[in-house]
Amino acid sequence: MADHVPLEEIGREVRNIIAGALKKPVEQIPLTASLESGLGIDSMAMIEINIALEERFRFAMPDMASPAEANLRTVEDLARFVAKLLSQQKGKPS
């Protein structure tokens, strides 16, 4: 993975991962969609999404029972959260 991944690319990957977890077309996963009320992501789906994000971006997601617990309301919030974790990881040795 490159040192800097553009937010647009992260957003695209996050949407693809969510679409796969929910078995929906990616077109039905806009960045503005609410994770819980709009897409119906529950704690089990979030675990699946977290694992997929960890595998795709090669980092450890913090444990969270629900998106709201991490103050993640929308798909875009989750993409920004991933971007933040990637930027924090960038300075750490592998």
N, C-alpha and C positions, 0 to 999 in steps of 0.2 A: 504494500500500500504506500502510496506517495506521502511525503511529509505533509502536504496540504491538499485536502480534498474540498473542492468547492461545495458550498451549502446546497447549490442546485443539484449536484450529483448525489449528495447525501440524502436529500429529500426524495429523489427518484428511487434510490435504493431502499429507503425506509418505506415508501409507498409500495414497492414491489414485495417487500418482506411481509407487510401487513396484508396485502392482497393474497399472498400465498397462505398465510395463517388463517385468513377468513374464507379462503376459497372463493374469492370474488375477483372480477376483472379489475386491473389496476385503475381503469378509468372511473371506477366507482369509489376510489380512495383519493379525494382531493386533499391538498395540504390543509385546507381550512376545516376539514371534517373533525368533529369531536370524537375523541378516542372511545369514550364510554357511551355517551348518549347517542352520538351520531352513527358510530360503527358497531356499537355493542361489544366492545372489547372487555372481557372479564379477566379475572386474575389468571385463569388457565391460559387464555389466549395471550396475555401479556408475557407469561413465562416462555411460551413458544416464540414470541416475537423477540424477547430479550436474547434467547439462545441463538436465534438466527442473526441478530445484530452482532453478537459477540463473534460468531463464526465469520461473518462477512467483513467486519472491521477489525477483528483481532484485538479486542480489549474486553475487560470485564465490566458488565453492567452492574450497577449497585442493586442489591435486593430491594424489591418494592412489591408490595401486595397489589397495588393498583396504580394506574397512571396518575390519579389525583394525589396519591401519597407523595409522588415526586413533583407535584405541581405541573404535570403535563396534561394539558387539556386537548390539544389538537395534534394532528399529524405533524404540522410544522413545528410545534413545541418539541416533539420527540426528535425531529431532525436537528433542531438547534441544540438539543441536549447531547445528541451523538457528536455533533461538531465540537461542542465544548469538551467532551471527554477525549476526543481525538487530539485537540489542541493541548490539553493537559498532559496527555501521554507522550506527545511529540518530544518533550524535553527529557523524558526518562530513558535510561538505558534499557535495551531489550534483554 
